[in-house]
Amino acid sequence: MLTSSSAAIDTPPAAPPAGPPRRPALRAAATPLAALLAAAVSMGAYCLALAVHGTYPFGPRSRAVNDLGNQFVPYHAHLWDLMHGRATGDLIVNWGSGYGVPFLADFFTYLMNPFSWLVGLFPRDAVNAAVFTATVLSIGLGAALMTVYLGRLRPGSPWLRALLAVGYAVSTWTISDGFGDPMWMWGLSSFPLLGIAYDWCLRGRRWVPATLVITLCWAANFYTAAMATLGMGLVLGARLLLDSRPVRDRWRALLRAAAATATGLLLAAPVLTVSYTASKASQPAEPQDYTPPAALDYLAHLLPGGLYPSAPRISVGLLPLLLVLAFPFMRRVPGRERAVWTGLLVLVALSYVWKPTVLLWHGLAMPNGSPYRAAIALTSMLVAVAWLVLSRRPRPRELLAGGAALAVLLAVVSGGHYFTRGEWILILADSALVLGLLLLLARHRTDRRVRIGVFAALTCSVFLATAYSVFSVSVIRDDNPQWTPRETISAASLTAHAAVGARDDWPATRTDPGPHQYTANDPLLLGGEGGSYYSSYLPARTAATLQALGSAWTMRGRHIYGLDDPVGRAIMGVSSSLGIVPGAPSAVAQHTAPAPPIVTLRPGAAFDGAVRDTSVFARQQRVLGARVYRVPLLTPASGPRPVPEPNGTWRLPGNAKGAAWTSFTATCAPGTLAYLYTPWFSGPVRANGAEYRAVGVRLLAANGIMPLGAVPASGRIRLALGTTTAQDIPRFPVGCLDQGALRRAVTKLRATGPAEVTAGGHTITAAFRRGGHGTAVLAVPAVTGWRCSVDGGASAAPRTLGGLIAVDLGGGSRVSCSFRTPGLNAGLPASGLALAVLLAVGVGGRFRDRSGRDGSSGTAGRTLARRLFPQRTTRDGLLDGSALRGTALGLRRPGRRA
């Protein structure tokens, strides 16, 4: 049978004359202080590394790389606007992006880290500081909670647990995968929280708090919570295998944990149902291939300080690694326990290199990015095993065996490209120091002064080595051009924000912040009501609607751009927009133009499905309700001859580099503005002496409508396209805009528009002067969830005109539309059911306790409580008798000491 041991730096207990031993009480009192130490060391090391590297907020280097700059800083800016009542939408609808998109799934996924809500306490122009604060506090809380959890796994010195917890909180997963996603950083807390919750279930205690903890983890970030549930479920299985109780009792413990998990998930059901429904309705991501990492690259990632090549980032520092490598040689650990925990580590490690289990870890979907986001689970298990070693006071021989294994590992991976010379110096020096300190501790464990000195030296070692690892990874990442930071909060972006706010007159018209000058979500960062939007939840209907109207997109449509041609802006009611000043990209240019209101009236609309649009220009005219383009026929002129295809496209043959380009001629009215639409074409384009560049890639990147300038006095347009590979372009790729016709169309729409347009957080209402005979068109993509009514009548899903909301007035004068988040109604009843179960269990438990005190017997509530809490607890919280034994549960048998 397994037994527990005292921690190395604690004073050996003297035999008390009478009464219970004081060590558990003293250790329990020290745990909060040790947790604070773990948090302080973790956050301090992280901040020190950034300060040395000159990274924000300690220097000029920006942290806003990749999604941190493109998504999460803008999302936090929008959260600030919501908290201060300055946003045009609410948690249900975001009016600022994609010309009106659902927002609740974004909020649940990207902004539910409780530390993210601190953004409201900062000035808006300090949103970067708020995001940094959320990241650092997540690191600190993760370290503190891991310190507590390790004590649940096995008792021992809280101070040594704190040092191991630092390695978990500032692992290479944190500083490479997690740092740029504030919501994932809550995963650092989810793993120890779920470990504590399952420990309560294992001991037959606190089922209701355990359920609430599980709910907190899943609500705060369901993505990492799913990984934590799977990972801590495996740890629970290992602990049950090592439990000495009868099989029946172990099954009860497992069922308690399963019931707590199921109830916790039901309580968090709205988060899950809304996010799942939004994900199913979103623009699909690009299919991802998977190639397992090389074995040596994988092994190298056990060591700190490196970043590339791609492999699971699992380094937790040299102190935990040395202890884990010593684990197989620990004679104080029974062979069965060594086999179970070693097998668990190997099983989880292998699961990251087999595609079916990689999919399992990530919700059955290959991530669009690193396929090793679940590596955080292995970091928590490595630290747990390290604690199982350290809490048993490893002997010098066992430590030397671990050191030898580390030397073999270093020799094996020495030929790779994971490290630079600086990382090798760190690893060799810190390995020798850590091993020497552990040997000193093992030989002088009875000398209090030595123990204190060794602990102080280990603390310094962990702090400095962690800081250097963060610094090293930051340097490697900043040297990679793919990680160029975005300009989020700067003098130029603040000027742009002020310019947008000064012109904003929503909901009369829209103010578009323009192209992606600062981030991929400029409308969230700068305000206004633009078309740009980058999110995993971008509705497929929104992407298809805007792309069909001439918008550009990237990332297979998960990053949509706003319409920036005059007709597209008129359709969406854009009266003001920002642009880039040629030669001065940091300057702000504001363009204004008369625009129709957001809601307009069409006497006879040609709804979608009733006609077939022959070109994007024909579609824009149908939606606008006026003829403003001349769409000329193209005549092949010179170069490789194009072939007309049956699907209504031109097939351009590939030509050798430097050969003649395929050219066309077309005729338009002089002075009109020529536009080109070739969504999937990639290559140079020449038109009337000017050269442009198209960057389309079929499905992945779409070109928007491209301006070609004014048609010359001859009325003749010569268009040439250069391509070395065969490509398709539309049969009618050129449209010539009559600006006078567009002005007349806008004037008419304004004259016949509603007398009043009002917009709430997720509603929009338009009142016409008299009964409308025609169709009210709302310049909002008609995604699932919109319901509209006329004059207070029954609401129904609207029809569509060019993908926009269209409602037949039928003589009515008032149209009202509101958005209902799909999936929310499915999740709320599940939460109600879970809440009822929690109340029943809570009331049943209190009734059981009361009946136990007054001697009353059997009731339904008492029976339910006994089923969920089948064992009685003693005053100190441990189970009576032989209910739990062994170090697998971290308990000590009376009268025995390792």
QUIJOTA-V915766 format. One record per backbone hydrogen bond with DSSP energy under -1.0 kcal/mol. CO is the residue of the C=O (numbers start at 1). NH is the residue of the N-H. If there is no record, write none. Layout:
co=CO nh=NH
co=CO nh=NH
//
This chain:
co=4 nh=898
co=22 nh=26
co=23 nh=27
co=24 nh=28
co=25 nh=29
co=26 nh=30
co=27 nh=31
co=30 nh=34
co=31 nh=35
co=32 nh=36
co=33 nh=37
co=34 nh=38
co=35 nh=39
co=36 nh=40
co=37 nh=41
co=38 nh=42
co=39 nh=43
co=40 nh=44
co=41 nh=45
co=42 nh=46
co=43 nh=47
co=44 nh=48
co=45 nh=49
co=46 nh=50
co=47 nh=51
co=48 nh=52
co=49 nh=53
co=50 nh=55
co=54 nh=61
co=55 nh=58
co=61 nh=56
co=63 nh=65
co=64 nh=486
co=65 nh=68
co=66 nh=70
co=67 nh=71
co=67 nh=72
co=68 nh=73
co=71 nh=75
co=72 nh=76
co=73 nh=77
co=74 nh=78
co=75 nh=79
co=76 nh=80
co=77 nh=81
co=78 nh=82
co=79 nh=83
co=80 nh=84
co=81 nh=86
co=82 nh=85
co=92 nh=103
co=93 nh=90
co=94 nh=101
co=96 nh=530
co=97 nh=100
co=101 nh=94
co=103 nh=107
co=104 nh=108
co=105 nh=109
co=106 nh=110
co=107 nh=111
co=113 nh=116
co=115 nh=118
co=116 nh=119
co=117 nh=120
co=118 nh=121
co=119 nh=122
co=123 nh=126
co=124 nh=127
co=126 nh=130
co=127 nh=131
co=128 nh=132
co=129 nh=133
co=130 nh=134
co=131 nh=135
co=132 nh=136
co=133 nh=137
co=134 nh=138
co=135 nh=139
co=136 nh=140
co=137 nh=141
co=138 nh=142
co=139 nh=143
co=140 nh=144
co=141 nh=145
co=142 nh=146
co=143 nh=147
co=144 nh=148
co=145 nh=149
co=146 nh=150
co=147 nh=151
co=148 nh=152
co=149 nh=153
co=150 nh=154
co=157 nh=161
co=158 nh=162
co=159 nh=163
co=160 nh=164
co=161 nh=165
co=162 nh=166
co=164 nh=168
co=165 nh=169
co=166 nh=170
co=168 nh=171
co=171 nh=175
co=173 nh=177
co=173 nh=178
co=174 nh=179
co=178 nh=181
co=181 nh=185
co=184 nh=187
co=185 nh=188
co=186 nh=189
co=186 nh=190
co=187 nh=191
co=189 nh=193
co=190 nh=194
co=191 nh=195
co=192 nh=196
co=193 nh=197
co=194 nh=198
co=195 nh=199
co=196 nh=200
co=197 nh=201
co=198 nh=202
co=199 nh=203
co=200 nh=205
co=206 nh=210
co=207 nh=211
co=208 nh=212
co=209 nh=213
co=210 nh=214
co=211 nh=215
co=212 nh=216
co=213 nh=217
co=214 nh=218
co=215 nh=219
co=216 nh=220
co=217 nh=221
co=221 nh=225
co=222 nh=226
co=223 nh=227
co=224 nh=228
co=225 nh=229
co=226 nh=230
co=227 nh=231
co=228 nh=232
co=229 nh=233
co=230 nh=234
co=231 nh=235
co=232 nh=236
co=233 nh=237
co=234 nh=238
co=235 nh=239
co=236 nh=240
co=237 nh=241
co=238 nh=242
co=246 nh=250
co=247 nh=251
co=248 nh=252
co=249 nh=253
co=250 nh=254
co=251 nh=255
co=252 nh=256
co=253 nh=257
co=254 nh=258
co=255 nh=259
co=256 nh=260
co=257 nh=261
co=258 nh=262
co=259 nh=263
co=260 nh=264
co=261 nh=265
co=262 nh=266
co=263 nh=267
co=264 nh=268
co=266 nh=269
co=268 nh=272
co=269 nh=273
co=270 nh=274
co=271 nh=275
co=272 nh=276
co=273 nh=277
co=274 nh=278
co=275 nh=279
co=276 nh=280
co=277 nh=281
co=281 nh=540
co=294 nh=298
co=295 nh=299
co=296 nh=300
co=297 nh=301
co=299 nh=302
co=300 nh=303
co=312 nh=314
co=315 nh=172
co=317 nh=321
co=318 nh=322
co=319 nh=323
co=320 nh=324
co=321 nh=325
co=322 nh=326
co=326 nh=329
co=327 nh=330
co=334 nh=338
co=335 nh=339
co=336 nh=340
co=337 nh=341
co=338 nh=342
co=339 nh=343
co=340 nh=344
co=341 nh=345
co=342 nh=346
co=343 nh=347
co=344 nh=348
co=345 nh=349
co=346 nh=350
co=347 nh=351
co=350 nh=353
co=354 nh=358
co=355 nh=359
co=356 nh=360
co=357 nh=361
co=358 nh=362
co=359 nh=364
co=360 nh=363
co=367 nh=369
co=372 nh=375
co=374 nh=377
co=375 nh=379
co=376 nh=380
co=377 nh=381
co=378 nh=382
co=379 nh=383
co=380 nh=384
co=381 nh=385
co=382 nh=386
co=383 nh=387
co=384 nh=388
co=385 nh=389
co=386 nh=390
co=387 nh=391
co=389 nh=392
co=390 nh=393
co=395 nh=399
co=396 nh=400
co=397 nh=401
co=398 nh=402
co=399 nh=403
co=400 nh=404
co=401 nh=405
co=402 nh=406
co=403 nh=407
co=404 nh=408
co=405 nh=409
co=406 nh=410
co=407 nh=411
co=408 nh=412
co=409 nh=413
co=413 nh=416
co=420 nh=424
co=421 nh=425
co=422 nh=426
co=423 nh=427
co=424 nh=428
co=425 nh=429
co=426 nh=430
co=427 nh=431
co=428 nh=432
co=429 nh=433
co=430 nh=434
co=431 nh=435
co=432 nh=436
co=433 nh=437
co=434 nh=438
co=435 nh=439
co=436 nh=440
co=437 nh=441
co=438 nh=442
co=439 nh=443
co=440 nh=444
co=444 nh=447
co=447 nh=451
co=448 nh=452
co=449 nh=453
co=450 nh=454
co=451 nh=455
co=452 nh=456
co=453 nh=457
co=454 nh=458
co=455 nh=459
co=456 nh=460
co=457 nh=461
co=458 nh=462
co=459 nh=463
co=460 nh=464
co=461 nh=465
co=462 nh=466
co=463 nh=467
co=464 nh=468
co=465 nh=469
co=466 nh=470
co=467 nh=471
co=468 nh=472
co=469 nh=473
co=470 nh=474
co=471 nh=475
co=472 nh=476
co=473 nh=477
co=474 nh=478
co=475 nh=479
co=477 nh=480
co=480 nh=483
co=486 nh=488
co=490 nh=494
co=491 nh=495
co=492 nh=496
co=493 nh=497
co=494 nh=498
co=495 nh=499
co=496 nh=500
co=497 nh=501
co=498 nh=502
co=499 nh=503
co=500 nh=504
co=505 nh=508
co=508 nh=598
co=510 nh=575
co=510 nh=576
co=511 nh=529
co=512 nh=578
co=515 nh=517
co=521 nh=525
co=522 nh=526
co=523 nh=527
co=530 nh=99
co=533 nh=560
co=535 nh=538
co=538 nh=283
co=539 nh=543
co=540 nh=544
co=541 nh=545
co=542 nh=546
co=543 nh=547
co=544 nh=548
co=545 nh=549
co=546 nh=551
co=547 nh=550
co=550 nh=705
co=552 nh=561
co=553 nh=702
co=554 nh=557
co=554 nh=559
co=555 nh=558
co=558 nh=535
co=559 nh=554
co=560 nh=533
co=565 nh=569
co=566 nh=570
co=567 nh=571
co=568 nh=572
co=569 nh=574
co=570 nh=573
co=573 nh=510
co=575 nh=593
co=576 nh=512
co=577 nh=591
co=579 nh=589
co=581 nh=584
co=584 nh=587
co=589 nh=579
co=591 nh=577
co=598 nh=779
co=600 nh=777
co=602 nh=775
co=605 nh=607
co=607 nh=610
co=615 nh=619
co=616 nh=620
co=617 nh=621
co=618 nh=622
co=619 nh=623
co=620 nh=624
co=621 nh=625
co=621 nh=626
co=628 nh=738
co=630 nh=736
co=635 nh=665
co=638 nh=663
co=643 nh=651
co=645 nh=648
co=648 nh=731
co=649 nh=645
co=650 nh=729
co=651 nh=643
co=652 nh=727
co=656 nh=659
co=662 nh=721
co=663 nh=637
co=664 nh=719
co=665 nh=635
co=666 nh=717
co=669 nh=672
co=672 nh=711
co=673 nh=737
co=674 nh=708
co=675 nh=735
co=676 nh=706
co=678 nh=681
co=679 nh=703
co=681 nh=696
co=683 nh=694
co=684 nh=722
co=685 nh=692
co=686 nh=720
co=687 nh=690
co=690 nh=687
co=692 nh=685
co=694 nh=683
co=697 nh=701
co=698 nh=700
co=700 nh=556
co=701 nh=697
co=702 nh=553
co=706 nh=676
co=709 nh=674
co=711 nh=671
co=712 nh=715
co=715 nh=668
co=717 nh=666
co=718 nh=688
co=719 nh=664
co=720 nh=686
co=721 nh=662
co=723 nh=655
co=727 nh=652
co=729 nh=650
co=733 nh=677
co=735 nh=675
co=736 nh=630
co=737 nh=673
co=738 nh=742
co=739 nh=743
co=740 nh=744
co=741 nh=745
co=742 nh=746
co=743 nh=747
co=744 nh=748
co=745 nh=749
co=746 nh=750
co=747 nh=751
co=748 nh=752
co=756 nh=767
co=758 nh=765
co=762 nh=819
co=763 nh=760
co=764 nh=817
co=765 nh=758
co=766 nh=815
co=767 nh=755
co=767 nh=756
co=772 nh=811
co=774 nh=809
co=775 nh=602
co=776 nh=807
co=777 nh=600
co=778 nh=780
co=780 nh=805
co=781 nh=783
co=783 nh=786
co=785 nh=820
co=787 nh=818
co=788 nh=796
co=789 nh=816
co=790 nh=793
co=796 nh=788
co=799 nh=806
co=800 nh=608
co=801 nh=804
co=803 nh=782
co=804 nh=801
co=805 nh=778
co=806 nh=799
co=807 nh=776
co=809 nh=812
co=812 nh=772
co=813 nh=768
co=814 nh=791
co=815 nh=766
co=816 nh=789
co=817 nh=764
co=818 nh=787
co=821 nh=824
co=823 nh=827
co=824 nh=828
co=827 nh=831
co=828 nh=832
co=829 nh=833
co=830 nh=834
co=831 nh=835
co=832 nh=836
co=833 nh=837
co=834 nh=838
co=835 nh=839
co=836 nh=840
co=837 nh=841
co=838 nh=842
co=839 nh=843
co=840 nh=844
co=841 nh=845
co=842 nh=846
co=843 nh=847
co=844 nh=848
co=845 nh=849
co=846 nh=850
co=847 nh=851
co=848 nh=852
co=849 nh=853
co=850 nh=854
co=851 nh=855
co=859 nh=863
co=860 nh=864
co=861 nh=865
co=862 nh=866
co=863 nh=867
co=864 nh=868
co=865 nh=869
co=872 nh=880
co=874 nh=877
co=878 nh=874
co=880 nh=883
co=886 nh=889
co=886 nh=891
co=893 nh=896
//
